[in-house]
Amino acid sequence: MKSIVIQLLCWFLPMIAGAQGCLLITDYDSLPVFTPDTMKTRSAPLPQAHSMKNRCPPVRDQGDCNACCPWAVGYYGMSILHNLKDTPYSPYFVCEKTGKCDIGMNPLEAYTIMATTLVPDIADTPPCTNLPCCKTSVREILPLRLESLKTPDLFKIALADNRPIILVLDLSTVSAQPTQDNGYQWIITTFNKPEKRKLHAVCVIGYDETNDSVEIVNSRGLTWGNKGFAKINFEYLFPKYDDLSKMNMQAFVLPKSN
């Protein structure tokens, strides 16, 4: 019964409060920077395309839960990173642990719960804090922010190493949803800053140089995009800007435990 109550609160409180589901990381600039030197030197050139889709947990819908960050970071990103396709981490647990289901959170808050807490898989929550299904805690390593992106090179380096990227986008700049008619491209206008932001976190799982795009998985169910997946063209993510903040966007690479 408690599980049902928690899920109902998670669904309905955001609609009552009208809260912002995803928040920007206020101390984003203090995160360590991702560079090729932060990972082992590759002995082979980058592939033309790479996707972690086959490592991705089943696409689910977050519903009206005002917490896209636990889905992007925990359910998708960290589960992919730790090869937990069949027993992915629970976004509900992360949401409940922060107590911010109704007001939203930023991706770093979701990651901190993942890095410091025994997180159960989604099949056993909510809640399941003390059950034996809980996995060992993720080693606490700060995620690595991406900055000064004029090209997709750093994105491709991280993704080719099977390291998901968490991306915060401003949905108020979206001009077209991904459909079959536009090749499941999520069209984003990044050249102006609206007065009212509508932020949303997604997990980047691949890239493809043949159509100059990155591949994302969303938490809006199988009816969104191409069964939950979509592409964003390089030109919308990497315009001629010096940093991501000018594009109403933040991004970080999930770290691998040693």
C-alpha positions in Angstrom: 0.0 0.0 0.0 2.8 2.4 0.9 4.4 1.8 -2.6 1.1 2.7 -4.3 0.8 5.9 -2.2 4.3 7.0 -3.0 3.8 6.5 -6.7 0.5 8.4 -6.7 2.2 11.3 -4.9 5.0 11.2 -7.4 2.5 11.4 -10.2 0.1 14.1 -8.9 2.1 16.5 -6.8 4.0 18.0 -9.8 0.6 18.8 -11.5 -0.6 20.5 -8.3 2.6 22.4 -7.6 3.5 23.2 -11.2 7.1 22.8 -10.3 10.2 22.7 -12.5 11.2 19.0 -12.9 14.9 19.5 -13.9 17.1 22.2 -12.4 20.5 23.4 -13.6 23.6 22.4 -11.5 24.4 25.7 -9.6 28.0 24.7 -9.0 28.5 23.2 -12.5 31.7 25.1 -13.1 33.3 23.5 -10.1 33.0 20.0 -11.5 36.2 18.5 -13.0 36.5 18.8 -16.8 36.3 15.8 -19.1 39.3 15.6 -21.4 40.8 12.7 -23.4 43.5 12.6 -20.7 40.9 11.6 -18.1 40.6 8.1 -19.7 43.0 5.6 -21.1 44.5 6.5 -24.5 42.7 4.8 -27.3 44.8 2.5 -29.5 42.3 2.5 -32.3 40.6 5.4 -34.1 37.0 6.3 -33.2 34.4 4.4 -35.1 32.1 6.2 -37.5 29.2 5.3 -35.3 28.6 3.9 -31.9 25.5 3.1 -29.9 24.8 1.7 -26.4 21.2 0.9 -27.3 21.8 -2.8 -26.8 22.9 -2.1 -23.2 19.9 0.1 -22.4 17.2 -1.0 -20.0 13.7 -1.2 -21.4 12.2 2.2 -22.2 9.8 3.4 -19.6 7.6 6.4 -19.0 8.2 8.6 -16.0 4.6 9.6 -16.1 3.8 12.8 -14.3 6.6 12.3 -11.9 8.5 15.6 -11.7 11.9 13.9 -11.7 13.5 13.3 -15.1 17.0 13.4 -13.6 16.8 10.1 -11.7 15.6 8.5 -14.9 18.4 9.9 -17.1 21.2 9.5 -14.5 20.1 6.4 -12.6 17.7 4.2 -14.6 19.5 4.8 -17.9 23.0 6.2 -17.5 24.3 4.3 -14.4 22.5 1.1 -15.4 24.2 1.2 -18.8 27.5 2.0 -17.3 27.3 -1.0 -14.9 25.8 -3.4 -17.4 22.5 -3.7 -15.5 20.2 -3.8 -18.5 17.9 -6.5 -16.9 18.0 -5.1 -13.4 18.3 -1.3 -13.7 18.7 1.1 -10.9 15.4 2.5 -9.5 14.6 6.1 -10.3 11.8 6.0 -7.8 14.2 5.2 -5.0 16.5 8.1 -5.9 13.5 10.4 -6.1 12.2 9.3 -2.7 15.6 9.5 -1.1 16.1 13.2 -2.1 12.5 14.1 -1.1 12.3 16.2 -4.2 9.8 14.4 -6.3 7.4 17.3 -6.2 9.9 20.1 -6.8 12.5 18.5 -9.1 16.3 18.2 -8.8 19.4 18.7 -10.8 21.4 15.7 -12.3 24.2 16.1 -9.8 21.8 15.6 -6.9 20.6 12.4 -8.5 24.1 11.2 -9.2 25.2 11.9 -5.5 22.4 9.6 -4.3 23.7 7.0 -6.8 27.3 7.4 -5.6 26.7 7.3 -1.8 23.7 5.0 -1.3 22.8 1.4 -1.7 20.4 1.7 -4.6 17.9 -1.2 -5.3 16.7 -2.1 -8.8 13.4 -0.9 -10.2 11.6 -4.2 -9.7 11.8 -3.8 -5.9 10.8 -0.2 -5.4 9.4 1.9 -4.0 10.7 1.6 -1.3 13.3 -1.0 -0.7 16.1 0.6 1.4 17.0 -2.5 3.5 16.1 -5.4 1.2 18.9 -7.8 0.2 18.3 -7.0 -3.5 20.2 -3.7 -2.9 23.5 -3.5 -4.8 26.8 -2.3 -3.4 27.1 1.5 -3.6 28.6 3.1 -6.6 32.1 4.4 -5.9 31.9 8.2 -5.3 33.7 9.9 -8.2 32.5 13.3 -9.4 31.1 13.3 -13.0 33.1 15.1 -15.6 31.6 18.2 -17.2 31.8 18.9 -20.8 32.8 22.4 -21.8 34.1 24.6 -24.6 32.4 22.3 -27.2 32.8 23.6 -30.7 32.9 20.1 -32.2 31.4 16.8 -31.1 34.8 15.2 -30.6 34.7 14.9 -26.8 31.1 13.5 -27.0 32.3 10.8 -29.4 35.3 9.9 -27.3 33.2 9.4 -24.2 30.5 7.5 -26.0 32.9 5.3 -27.9 34.2 4.2 -24.5 30.7 3.2 -23.4 30.3 6.2 -21.1 26.8 7.7 -21.2 26.4 11.5 -21.1 23.7 13.2 -19.2 22.4 16.2 -21.1 20.2 19.0 -19.8 18.2 20.8 -22.5 15.8 23.6 -22.5 12.6 22.2 -24.0 11.2 25.7 -24.5 13.7 25.9 -27.4 12.4 22.7 -29.1 10.8 23.5 -32.4 9.9 20.0 -33.5 9.3 16.7 -31.8 11.0 13.5 -33.2 8.7 11.7 -35.6 9.1 9.3 -38.5 8.6 12.2 -40.9 11.7 14.0 -39.7 13.8 10.9 -39.2 13.2 10.9 -35.5 15.2 14.1 -35.1 14.6 16.2 -32.1 14.9 19.7 -33.5 16.2 22.3 -31.1 16.7 26.0 -31.5 19.7 27.0 -29.4 20.1 30.6 -30.5 18.0 32.5 -28.0 17.3 32.4 -24.3 13.6 32.3 -23.4 12.4 34.2 -20.3 10.9 31.0 -18.9 13.0 27.8 -19.1 11.6 24.3 -19.3 14.5 22.0 -18.5 14.6 18.3 -19.1 17.4 15.7 -18.6 18.1 12.9 -21.1 20.8 10.3 -21.5 23.0 10.4 -24.6 23.9 6.8 -25.6 25.5 7.1 -29.1 26.5 9.0 -32.1 26.5 8.6 -35.9 28.8 10.5 -38.2 26.8 9.4 -41.3 24.0 11.7 -40.3 25.9 14.0 -37.9 23.9 13.2 -34.8 23.9 11.9 -31.3 21.4 9.3 -30.1 19.4 9.9 -26.9 16.9 7.8 -24.8 14.1 9.6 -23.1 11.8 8.8 -20.2 8.5 9.4 -22.0 7.7 5.8 -22.9 7.5 3.9 -26.2 5.2 6.3 -27.9 7.7 9.1 -27.8 10.1 9.3 -30.8 11.3 6.0 -32.2 10.1 3.8 -29.4 11.7 6.1 -26.8 14.8 7.0 -28.7 15.7 10.0 -30.9 18.5 11.8 -32.6 19.8 15.4 -32.2 21.8 16.8 -35.0 25.3 18.0 -34.3 24.4 21.5 -35.6 22.0 22.0 -32.7 24.4 20.8 -30.0 27.6 22.3 -31.3 27.0 25.8 -32.8 29.8 28.3 -32.9 29.8 29.0 -29.2 32.5 28.7 -26.6 30.5 27.0 -23.8 27.3 25.1 -23.1 25.8 27.7 -20.8 25.2 30.0 -23.8 23.0 27.2 -25.2 20.9 26.8 -22.1 22.5 23.4 -21.7 24.7 21.4 -19.3 26.3 18.1 -19.9 28.5 15.7 -18.0 30.1 12.3 -18.6 29.4 9.5 -16.1 32.6 8.3 -14.5 33.7 4.7 -14.4 34.8 3.1 -11.1 38.3 1.7 -11.1 
